[in-house]
Amino acid sequence: MTSGHVHKCVCSGLVLYSKDSWIEWNLNTHSTKGAVIDAVKNLPYKGGNALTGLALTYILENSFKAESGSRPDVPKIVILITDGESQDDVLSPAQRLRDAGIELFAIGVKNADEKELRAIASPPEETHVYNVADYSFMLDIVEGLTRSVCERVSELSREISGDKNEDDDDGQEDEDAIRSAPVCSVM
């Protein structure tokens, strides 16, 4: 989905948070790109205190479960979008997600704390941390974020399958692997 193409093997879930966290939709709720786009268009913005650490813990405990549509044989990705500074600890929850094999991307909007974004995201921060001045600039990062997520999905898929061949004979990454790699992501 993040690449602009939703394949039948791509799942997307959404957890919203402020002082509470809740699943807006599970990994197995929407089966088409259009359905996801429609759902996003209808999302309400709920400001308030950001308990990002609590949200990350909530994602770990609730989003990547079989009953929510998660599958054990696919890469797990979280794309965190925040427009403020967390009111709680993010270091421990982010580390628990990484320890569980979940890849973290962090996107900051407006007043997001850059240091906090770097602490949340998986390495390397050059490909996993993004910051924009306003929500209207989110489209400016889509291409780079999409490339980073797809490349990481391809790498993680190879790790899961045990295939360590990273390059074709010509040194180019296998585009078919990127396009067909299954992934479960929570935004």
Salt bridges, closest charged atoms under 4 A:
GLU103 OE2 - HIS128 NE2 2.65
GLU103 OE2 - ARG152 NE 2.83
GLU114 OE2 - ARG118 NH1 3.82
GLU125 OE2 - ARG118 NE 3.86
ASP134 OD1 - LYS110 NZ 3.91
GLU143 OE2 - ARG147 NH2 3.19
GLU155 OE1 - ARG152 NH1 2.72
GLU159 OE2 - ARG152 NH1 3.98
GLU173 OE2 - ARG158 NH2 3.94
ASP176 OD1 - ARG179 NH1 3.62
